[in-house]
């Protein structure tokens, strides 16, 4: 045991002056590397108190510009596919629209794990920058699509080259102090949810501008030839501005040229290493707390993306097919209000509720409320006028808040289940699996909606009742998987409690 002794003089050399004054001496001292960007961030976190507003704004903007294009096409996709002339029957338009919607997720599913590995190897910032560039280029090209296959191709490339969401979830945990990690991930989830709501709102308001705003956009103009390009251009310009702001984005990945261990693994009393070295070849696929939360995450994501496409297509469908006969502006109004309320909820209410209930309990409650809410949609459709708009908007607000509550809770579980050196890969696996499920969602939702519109007079689950019943089946599966023994939460180790 003599080799483990440290004399008093050496010990005192490692104590902080402030702690000496207060007679509160730390047992552990963190070792920082001078040229490591991750160490610089961690040192800044130690010296900074309070909510890191600047970092949260950066996270919010980057995540938002990535999520805006995902569902911005849904309000006008029905009309876009109709104009392509590929559907032989009106009821088949929803099926072709589903293929366009699925192309993005299919592309992202193929590349999310490689992007996560790149983020773990080279940093979160390079992946974020490349993802934003992909939004600028391919989202613009999608708005200029003149054929069904051009639309599918550009959406596929947009999804495959936009791999920043997984690394940004890791970044949100790493850039803030531990007590603010829930707020960091809530910011990602809020921006993601806002993008999935505001994106369709932009699509609803800005598609076909020559028809909606003839006093601004004239016949024969660029926007008359490309009637669905304006929302894509607006989103791409926003992404270009965010790309410029990334110049000042700090990197959080630890890069130690003289060691294979991060600073977290070299915390010591004096020069004595008391931590266990993290094994770099640890099999992440055997981490059940991570994998169980990813599986539940995938089921919930499948439900959410199918709902988003079904709602927009169902809302703009004519009354004779069981739809609401909404205009794209009507859909934009509903989603704009939903997005505003969701933003307020995620930033101000969710962190408080999550702290009181915990992510798992809160997700279970949200899933249970979602089922009766969704089944009420076909009955709300029987109404008309102001009452219809009021109730469908209220239902949409509640649905998006519940969905993002579940997603944020599962994201918290995933990022707490791994250490930093595996966090990019872990989020990449989550994104790949989720994208595969989401690739099925739009195509499946569109096909089921098209099927339901052909059985309006069925004796069992006629018309839209069938669509929302199937959506609820998926939600019910996800809810059951949120309980033990399936869903597991990583236990906090004693070494973590000391930090």
C-alpha positions in Angstrom: 0.0 0.0 0.0 3.0 2.3 0.2 2.8 3.0 -3.5 -0.6 4.6 -2.9 0.5 7.1 -0.2 0.7 10.7 -1.0 2.4 13.2 1.5 0.5 16.2 2.8 2.6 18.7 0.9 1.7 17.1 -2.5 -1.9 16.9 -1.5 -2.1 20.6 -0.6 -0.5 21.6 -3.9 -3.7 20.3 -5.6 -6.2 22.1 -3.4 -8.0 25.2 -4.5 -7.2 28.4 -2.7 -10.9 29.2 -2.3 -11.5 25.8 -0.8 -8.6 26.2 1.7 -10.2 29.4 3.0 -13.5 27.6 3.5 -11.8 24.5 4.8 -13.6 22.4 2.2 -11.0 20.5 0.3 -12.0 18.5 -2.8 -11.1 14.9 -3.0 -10.8 14.9 -6.7 -9.1 17.3 -9.1 -9.9 17.4 -12.8 -7.0 17.3 -15.2 -7.4 19.5 -18.3 -5.4 19.3 -21.5 -4.3 22.7 -22.8 -5.1 22.3 -26.5 -8.2 20.1 -26.1 -11.5 21.9 -27.2 -13.6 19.6 -24.9 -11.4 20.5 -21.9 -11.8 24.2 -22.6 -15.6 23.8 -22.6 -15.5 21.8 -19.4 -13.3 24.4 -17.7 -15.7 27.2 -18.8 -18.6 25.2 -17.4 -16.9 25.0 -14.0 -16.4 28.7 -13.9 -19.9 29.7 -15.2 -23.1 29.6 -13.1 -26.6 29.9 -14.3 -28.4 28.8 -17.4 -26.1 29.1 -20.5 -28.5 31.1 -22.7 -26.0 31.6 -25.6 -25.4 27.9 -26.0 -29.1 27.1 -25.8 -29.8 29.6 -28.6 -27.1 28.0 -30.8 -28.5 24.5 -30.2 -32.1 25.8 -30.9 -31.2 27.5 -34.2 -29.1 24.6 -35.5 -31.7 21.9 -34.6 -34.5 24.1 -36.0 -32.9 24.6 -39.4 -32.5 20.8 -39.6 -36.0 20.0 -38.7 -37.9 22.6 -40.7 -37.6 20.8 -44.1 -38.7 17.4 -42.8 -42.4 18.1 -42.7 -42.7 21.5 -44.4 -43.9 19.7 -47.6 -46.9 17.9 -46.0 -49.6 20.7 -46.4 -48.8 21.1 -50.1 -47.6 17.6 -51.0 -51.1 16.5 -52.0 -51.3 19.3 -54.6 -47.6 18.9 -55.6 -48.1 15.2 -56.4 -51.4 16.0 -58.2 -49.6 18.5 -60.4 -47.0 15.8 -61.3 -49.8 13.9 -62.9 -48.4 10.5 -61.7 -51.5 9.3 -59.9 -54.2 7.7 -62.0 -57.0 8.2 -59.5 -57.6 11.0 -56.9 -57.6 8.5 -54.1 -54.1 7.3 -55.1 -52.5 10.7 -54.6 -52.0 10.0 -50.8 -50.0 6.9 -51.6 -47.6 8.7 -53.9 -47.3 11.5 -51.4 -46.3 9.0 -48.8 -43.3 7.8 -51.0 -42.0 11.4 -51.2 -42.4 11.8 -47.5 -40.6 8.6 -46.7 -37.6 9.3 -49.0 -36.0 11.7 -46.4 -36.2 9.2 -43.6 -35.0 6.4 -45.7 -31.9 8.4 -46.7 -31.2 9.4 -43.1 -31.6 5.9 -41.9 -28.8 4.7 -44.1 -26.3 7.3 -42.9 -27.1 8.2 -39.2 -24.6 5.7 -37.7 -21.7 6.8 -40.0 -22.5 10.4 -39.1 -22.5 9.6 -35.4 -19.1 7.9 -35.8 -17.7 10.9 -37.7 -18.9 13.1 -34.8 -17.2 10.9 -32.3 -14.0 10.9 -34.3 -13.7 14.5 -35.7 -16.2 16.5 -33.6 -19.8 17.6 -33.3 -19.2 20.9 -35.1 -18.1 19.6 -38.5 -21.1 17.3 -38.7 -23.4 20.2 -37.9 -21.9 22.4 -40.5 -22.1 19.7 -43.3 -25.7 19.0 -42.3 -26.7 22.6 -42.6 -25.0 22.8 -46.0 -27.1 19.8 -47.1 -30.3 21.7 -46.1 -29.3 24.8 -48.0 -28.6 22.8 -51.3 -31.1 19.9 -51.4 -34.0 21.6 -49.7 -33.8 24.3 -52.4 -33.7 21.7 -55.2 -36.7 20.0 -53.8 -38.7 23.2 -54.0 -37.7 23.3 -57.7 -38.8 19.8 -58.5 -40.7 19.3 -61.7 -41.3 15.6 -61.5 -42.1 12.9 -58.9 -38.7 11.3 -59.2 -36.9 14.6 -58.8 -38.8 15.2 -55.6 -38.0 11.7 -54.3 -34.3 12.0 -55.2 -33.8 15.4 -53.6 -35.6 14.4 -50.4 -33.5 11.2 -50.2 -30.2 13.1 -50.5 -31.4 15.7 -48.0 -32.0 13.0 -45.5 -28.8 11.1 -46.2 -26.5 14.1 -46.0 -28.2 15.8 -43.0 -26.8 13.9 -40.1 -26.6 16.6 -37.4 -29.5 15.7 -35.1 -27.8 12.8 -33.3 -24.6 14.8 -32.7 -26.6 17.8 -31.6 -28.3 15.7 -28.9 -24.9 14.7 -27.7 -23.7 18.3 -27.9 -26.7 19.5 -25.8 -25.6 17.2 -23.0 -21.9 18.2 -23.2 -22.1 21.9 -23.6 -24.0 22.6 -20.3 -23.5 21.7 -16.7 -25.0 18.5 -15.5 -27.9 20.2 -13.7 -28.9 21.8 -17.0 -28.8 18.7 -19.2 -32.6 18.3 -19.1 -32.9 21.9 -20.3 -30.3 21.3 -23.0 -32.1 18.2 -24.4 -35.4 20.0 -24.0 -34.1 22.7 -26.2 -33.2 20.2 -28.9 -36.6 18.5 -28.5 -38.4 21.9 -28.6 -36.5 23.1 -31.7 -37.1 19.7 -33.3 -40.8 19.8 -32.4 -41.2 23.4 -33.5 -39.6 22.6 -36.8 -42.0 19.8 -37.4 -44.9 22.1 -36.7 -43.7 25.5 -38.1 -42.3 23.8 -41.2 -45.7 22.6 -42.3 -47.1 26.0 -41.3 -44.7 27.7 -43.7 -45.5 25.2 -46.4 -49.2 25.9 -45.9 -48.9 29.7 -46.0 -46.3 30.0 -48.8 -47.1 27.3 -51.3 -48.8 28.4 -54.5 -48.2 32.1 -53.7 -49.4 33.3 -57.1 -52.9 31.9 -56.3 -52.9 33.1 -52.7 -51.2 36.5 -53.0 -51.7 37.7 -56.7 -51.1 41.3 -55.7 -47.5 40.3 -54.8 -46.7 37.4 -57.1 -47.7 37.8 -60.7 -48.7 35.2 -63.3 -45.8 34.0 -65.4 -43.3 34.8 -62.7 -40.7 32.4 -61.2 -43.1 31.4 -58.4 -45.8 30.7 -60.9 -43.5 28.2 -62.7 -42.4 26.7 -59.4 -45.4 27.1 -57.2 -43.9 25.1 -54.3 -40.5 26.7 -54.2 -41.1 29.7 -51.9 -41.3 27.7 -48.5 -38.2 25.8 -49.4 -36.3 29.0 -50.3 -37.3 30.7 -47.1 -36.1 27.7 -45.0 -32.8 27.5 -47.0 -32.1 31.2 -46.5 -32.6 30.7 -42.7 -30.3 27.7 -42.8 -27.7 29.8 -44.6 -27.8 32.4 -41.8 -27.4 29.7 -39.2 -24.5 28.3 -41.1 -22.7 31.6 -40.7 -23.4 31.6 -37.0 -21.6 28.2 -36.6 -18.3 30.0 -37.0 -18.5 30.8 -33.3 -19.8 27.3 -32.2 -17.4 25.8 -29.6 -16.4 22.1 -30.0 -17.1 19.8 -27.1 -15.3 16.6 -28.2 -12.2 15.8 -26.1 -9.0 15.4 -28.2 -6.0 14.3 -26.2 -3.0 13.5 -28.4 -1.0 12.1 -25.5 -3.6 9.8 -24.0 -6.5 7.6 -25.0 -8.4 8.6 -21.9 -10.7 11.6 -21.5 -10.3 13.9 -18.6 -13.2 12.2 -16.9 -11.2 9.0 -16.8 -8.0 10.6 -15.3 -9.5 12.3 -12.3 -7.0 11.7 -9.5 -6.0 12.5 -5.9 -2.6 14.0 -6.6 -1.0 11.8 -9.3 -2.9 8.7 -8.2 -5.4 7.4 -10.7 -8.5 6.3 -8.8 -10.8 6.0 -11.8 -11.3 3.0 -13.9 -10.3 3.4 -17.5 -13.2 3.4 -19.9 -12.9 0.6 -22.4 -13.0 2.0 -25.9 -14.1 -1.3 -27.3 -17.2 -1.6 -25.0 -20.0 -3.1 -27.0 -22.7 -0.4 -27.2 -25.3 -2.8 -28.5 -25.2 -4.7 -25.2 -26.1 -1.5 -23.3 -29.8 -2.5 -22.5 -30.8 0.9 -21.0 -29.7 2.5 -24.2 -31.1 -0.1 -26.6 -34.5 -0.4 -24.8 -35.0 3.4 -24.9 -34.0 3.5 -28.6 -36.6 0.8 -29.4 -39.4 2.7 -27.6 -38.1 5.9 -29.3 -38.5 4.2 -32.7 -42.1 3.1 -32.1 -43.1 6.6 -30.9 -41.3 8.2 -33.8 -43.2 5.9 -36.2 -46.5 7.0 -34.7 -45.5 10.7 -34.8 -44.4 10.9 -38.4 -47.4 8.9 -39.6 -49.6 11.3 -37.6 -48.0 14.4 -39.1 -48.5 13.2 -42.7 -52.0 11.8 -42.1 -53.2 14.9 -40.4 -52.1 17.3 -43.2 -53.4 15.0 -46.0 -56.6 14.3 -44.1 -57.2 17.9 -43.4 -56.9 19.1 -47.0 -58.9 16.1 -48.4 -62.4 16.9 -49.7 -65.4 16.3 -47.6 -66.6 13.5 -49.9 -63.5 11.5 -49.0 -63.9 12.1 -45.2 -61.5 15.0 -45.0 -62.0 18.5 -43.5 -61.7 20.3 -46.8 -59.2 22.7 -45.3 -57.1 25.0 -47.4 -53.3 25.0 -47.0 -53.8 28.3 -45.1 -56.2 26.6 -42.7 -53.6 23.8 -42.0 -50.9 26.6 -41.5 -53.1 28.3 -38.9 -53.6 25.1 -36.9 -49.9 24.2 -37.0 -48.7 27.8 -36.3 -50.7 27.9 -33.1 -49.5 24.4 -32.2 -45.9 25.4 -32.7 -46.2 28.6 -30.6 -47.7 26.7 -27.6 -45.2 23.9 -28.0 -42.3 26.3 -27.8 -43.6 27.8 -24.6 -44.3 24.4 -23.1 -40.9 22.9 -23.9 -38.9 25.8 -22.7 -40.8 26.7 -19.6 -43.1 24.0 -18.4 -41.5 20.7 -19.4 -38.2 21.1 -17.4 -40.3 21.7 -14.2 -42.7 18.8 -14.8 -39.8 16.5 -15.8 -38.0 17.3 -12.6 -41.1 16.5 -10.5 -42.2 13.4 -12.3 -39.1 12.0 -14.0 -38.8 11.2 -17.7 -40.3 7.7 -17.6 -43.4 8.5 -15.6 -44.1 11.6 -17.6 -43.8 9.7 -20.9 -46.2 7.0 -19.7 -48.8 9.6 -18.7 -48.4 11.4 -22.1 -48.8 8.1 -24.0 -52.0 7.2 -22.1 -53.6 10.6 -22.8 -52.7 10.5 -26.5 -54.9 7.4 -27.3 -58.4 8.8 -26.4 -57.3 12.2 -27.8 -56.6 10.7 -31.3 -59.7 8.6 -31.4 -61.7 11.8 -31.0 -60.5 13.3 -34.3 -63.1 11.6 -36.6 -65.9 12.9 -34.3 -64.5 16.4 -34.3 -64.6 16.2 -38.1 -68.4 16.0 -37.9 -68.5 19.6 -36.7 -68.2 22.7 -38.8 -67.3 26.4 -38.7 -65.6 28.0 -35.7 -66.3 25.0 -33.5 -64.5 22.7 -35.8 -61.4 25.0 -36.1 -61.3 25.6 -32.3 -61.5 21.9 -31.3 -59.1 20.6 -34.0 -56.6 23.3 -33.1 -56.9 22.5 -29.4 -56.5 18.8 -30.1 -53.4 19.5 -32.3 -51.8 21.6 -29.6 -52.3 18.9 -27.0 -51.1 16.2 -29.3 -47.8 17.9 -30.2 -47.1 18.7 -26.5 -47.7 15.1 -25.5 -45.6 13.7 -28.4 -42.6 16.0 -27.6 -42.8 15.1 -23.9 -42.3 11.5 -24.7 -39.5 12.1 -27.2 -37.6 14.4 -24.9 -37.9 11.9 -22.0 -36.5 9.1 -24.1 -33.7 11.4 -25.4 -32.7 12.0 -21.8 -32.6 8.3 -21.1 -30.4 7.6 -24.2 -27.8 10.3 -23.5 -27.5 9.3 -19.8 -27.0 5.7 -20.7 -23.5 6.2 -22.3 -20.3 8.1 -21.7 -19.1 10.9 -24.0 -16.8 8.8 -26.2 -19.8 6.7 -27.3 -22.5 9.4 -27.2 -22.2 10.3 -30.9 -22.4 6.7 -32.0 -25.3 6.0 -29.6 -27.3 8.9 -31.0 -26.4 7.8 -34.5 -27.8 4.3 -33.8 -30.9 6.0 -32.4 -31.3 8.2 -35.5 -30.7 5.2 -37.9 -33.3 3.1 -36.2 -35.7 5.9 -35.8 -35.3 6.9 -39.5 -36.0 3.4 -40.7 -39.3 3.4 -38.7 -40.1 7.0 -39.9 -39.4 5.9 -43.5 -42.3 3.5 -43.1 -44.5 6.1 -41.4 -45.4 8.5 -44.3 -45.7 5.7 -46.9 -47.8 3.6 -44.5 -49.9 6.5 -43.3 -50.5 7.7 -46.8 -51.5 4.2 -48.0 -53.8 3.6 -45.0 -55.5 7.0 -45.6 -56.0 6.2 -49.3 -57.5 2.8 -48.2 -59.8 4.4 -45.7 -61.1 6.9 -48.3 -62.2 3.9 -50.4 -64.3 2.4 -47.5 -66.3 5.3 -46.3 -69.4 3.2 -45.9 -67.8 0.2 -44.1 -69.7 -1.1 -41.1 -66.5 -1.4 -38.9 -64.2 1.7 -38.6 -65.4 3.5 -41.7 -63.3 6.2 -43.3 -61.0 8.2 -41.0 -61.9 6.1 -38.0 -59.7 3.4 -39.4 -56.7 5.7 -39.8 -56.7 7.0 -36.2 -57.5 3.5 -34.8 -54.3 2.2 -36.5 -52.3 5.2 -35.2 -53.5 4.4 -31.7 -52.5 0.7 -32.0 -48.9 1.9 -32.7 -49.1 4.3 -29.7 -50.4 1.6 -27.5 -47.5 -0.7 -28.3 -45.1 2.1 -27.5 -46.9 2.8 -24.2 -46.7 -0.8 -23.1 -42.9 -0.9 -23.9 -42.4 2.1 -21.5 -42.9 -0.2 -18.5 -40.6 -2.7 -16.9 -39.1 -5.1 -17.5 -38.7 -3.8 -21.1 -37.6 -0.2 -20.5 -34.5 0.1 -18.3 -32.8 3.2 -16.8 -29.1 3.3 -16.2 -28.2 3.3 -12.5 -25.9 6.1 -11.3 -22.5 4.8 -10.2 -20.8 5.9 -7.0 -18.0 7.6 -9.0 -20.6 9.7 -10.9 -22.2 10.7 -7.6 -18.9 12.1 -6.4 -18.5 14.4 -9.4 
